Amino acid sequence: MKKTKVGIIGLGWPGRAHLKGYQASDKTSVVAVCDMNAELAQQQADENDVDAYTDHKKMLKEADLDAVSVCLPNFLHAPVSLDALRAGKHVLCEKPPALNAQEARKMAATAKSKKLTLMYALCQRFSAESILAKDYISKGELGDIYYGRAVYHRRRGIPGGSRSWFVDKKRSGGGALIDIGVHALDCAWWLMGTPKPVSVSGMAYGKFRHLGPKDSNFDVDDSAFALIKFANEATLILECSWALNLPGGSVIQIAGTKGGASMSPLKIYTEREGLQIDIDPEVPSTDAFANQTAHFVDSIQRKKTPLVSSEHGVQLMQMLDGIYQSAATGKETRIR
Ligand SMILES: NC(=O)c1ccc[n+]([C@@H]2O[C@H](COP(=O)([O-])OP(=O)(O)OC[C@H]3O[C@@H](n4cnc5c(N)ncnc54)[C@H](O)[C@@H]3O)[C@@H](O)[C@H]2O)c1
């Protein structure tokens, strides 16, 4: 099979993690990198023996590429992914999928009409613990799943420094919810079997804006809490924060009619012959980013819908939009 030729757009920490992930695979070759910071682009190009660009449109036109990773600030996810899809390239786009569901729908429709793969980088699905938990669930160990809890708290962890776009709604789409809440939400929703969301009730707070980056336009949430209901009558409780007066940490819990799963660390709660049993599975060590980029390339090469599909991107954005709408109106948001 011919190697898939990839370019990376945006060379912050996630962009460099995608690069490393692709390089771990013999099915891929990275041929170009792009960042508006010319020094960073050149440094990464030299280190990896690839071409450097500072303009993604020039890279899409000149470099011999099959696919790109879009690792840019949130407001650039939709326009740059659309540029890449229109140029005939498969796209792996960082989280959150877009600023809102409307953008995500446009991205999905464009990928479909161009018959190209559009996948979102929700890397928690590719951690060793998630893969193992999903395995237990697929074997029926949990029975019918009807409850999920997704928690991602930072006691103090508002993005700062030069990355003030994170706290500016026009460029980020939202705060803690869209930035880290999306990771926890996606992971729990995935383990629950991605049921169709039907309604959302939530609140979002901005209580720590005085701790944000200097001279920033901090108009987003620093914490959010929500209850999501699904068409199969399952419910999911989501809690997330960049700043909260409680300990930081992440917890994903899923419960079904036969058993439950909790992580991290991964624990399975089940019953054998009427006895309650706790299982502590041995979790292999793997690199979630390398698993993620390998899955993207495999989906392209086998022409298969990726695990984090463009449709999942739309539904995730519908849930996030719904929480922000519910917080603003004080009412439950219905999702169609
Ligand atoms: N999956 C994860 O765990 C994870 C972790 C952190 C960030 N992210 C996501 O990755 C994305 C980028 O986040 P970040 O922390 O790297 O942000 P960042 O601001 O630190 O870096 C973004 C990079 O993109 C470059 N850039 C900005 N505009 C550009 C343009 N028009 N053309 C070319 N380059 C441009 C910047 O120079 C910078 O190097 C965000 O969407 C964020 O949500 C994901």
The ligand as a MOL file (V3000), in Angstrom:
LIG
                    3D

  0  0  0     0  0            999 V3000
M  V30 BEGIN CTAB
M  V30 COUNTS 44 48 0 0 0
M  V30 BEGIN ATOM
M  V30 1 N -6.0740 17.0260 21.9480 0
M  V30 2 C -5.5670 17.6800 22.9540 0
M  V30 3 O -5.3130 17.1290 24.0110 0
M  V30 4 C -5.3150 19.1500 22.7800 0
M  V30 5 C -4.4780 19.8190 23.6960 0
M  V30 6 C -4.2740 21.1880 23.5170 0
M  V30 7 C -4.9110 21.8690 22.4840 0
M  V30 8 N -5.7380 21.1820 21.6330 0 CHG=1
M  V30 9 C -6.4090 21.8840 20.5190 0
M  V30 10 O -5.4380 22.1600 19.5070 0
M  V30 11 C -5.6940 23.4240 18.8890 0
M  V30 12 C -4.4650 24.3150 18.9900 0
M  V30 13 O -4.1910 24.5370 20.3540 0
M  V30 14 P -2.7480 25.0220 20.8480 0
M  V30 15 O -2.7340 24.8020 22.3130 0
M  V30 16 O -1.6860 24.4350 20.0180 0 CHG=-1
M  V30 17 O -2.8570 26.5800 20.5100 0
M  V30 18 P -1.6490 27.5910 20.3970 0
M  V30 19 O -2.2450 28.9430 20.2850 0
M  V30 20 O -0.6600 27.3140 21.4900 0
M  V30 21 O -0.8950 27.1710 19.0400 0
M  V30 22 C -1.5050 27.2310 17.7970 0
M  V30 23 C -0.4110 27.2950 16.7260 0
M  V30 24 O -1.0580 27.6300 15.4990 0
M  V30 25 C -0.3430 28.6760 14.8630 0
M  V30 26 N -1.2780 29.4410 14.0400 0
M  V30 27 C -2.2820 30.2650 14.4520 0
M  V30 28 N -2.9480 30.7600 13.4030 0
M  V30 29 C -2.3800 30.2180 12.2900 0
M  V30 30 C -2.6400 30.3130 10.8950 0
M  V30 31 N -3.6390 31.0730 10.4050 0
M  V30 32 N -1.8350 29.6250 10.0510 0
M  V30 33 C -0.8180 28.8640 10.5060 0
M  V30 34 N -0.5190 28.7410 11.8190 0
M  V30 35 C -1.2950 29.3960 12.6940 0
M  V30 36 C 0.2710 29.4890 15.9880 0
M  V30 37 O 1.4090 30.2200 15.5480 0
M  V30 38 C 0.6220 28.4020 16.9950 0
M  V30 39 O 1.9250 27.8780 16.7760 0
M  V30 40 C -6.9230 23.9980 19.6150 0
M  V30 41 O -8.0670 23.7620 18.8480 0
M  V30 42 C -6.9990 23.2130 20.9260 0
M  V30 43 O -8.3230 23.0620 21.3790 0
M  V30 44 C -5.9170 19.8620 21.7600 0
M  V30 END ATOM
M  V30 BEGIN BOND
M  V30 1 1 1 2
M  V30 2 2 2 3
M  V30 3 1 2 4
M  V30 4 1 4 5
M  V30 5 2 4 44
M  V30 6 2 5 6
M  V30 7 1 6 7
M  V30 8 2 7 8
M  V30 9 1 8 9
M  V30 10 1 8 44
M  V30 11 1 9 10
M  V30 12 1 9 42
M  V30 13 1 10 11
M  V30 14 1 11 12
M  V30 15 1 11 40
M  V30 16 1 12 13
M  V30 17 1 13 14
M  V30 18 2 14 15
M  V30 19 1 14 16
M  V30 20 1 14 17
M  V30 21 1 17 18
M  V30 22 2 18 19
M  V30 23 1 18 20
M  V30 24 1 18 21
M  V30 25 1 21 22
M  V30 26 1 22 23
M  V30 27 1 23 24
M  V30 28 1 23 38
M  V30 29 1 24 25
M  V30 30 1 25 26
M  V30 31 1 25 36
M  V30 32 1 26 27
M  V30 33 1 26 35
M  V30 34 2 27 28
M  V30 35 1 28 29
M  V30 36 1 29 30
M  V30 37 2 29 35
M  V30 38 1 30 31
M  V30 39 2 30 32
M  V30 40 1 32 33
M  V30 41 2 33 34
M  V30 42 1 34 35
M  V30 43 1 36 37
M  V30 44 1 36 38
M  V30 45 1 38 39
M  V30 46 1 40 41
M  V30 47 1 40 42
M  V30 48 1 42 43
M  V30 END BOND
M  V30 END CTAB
M  END
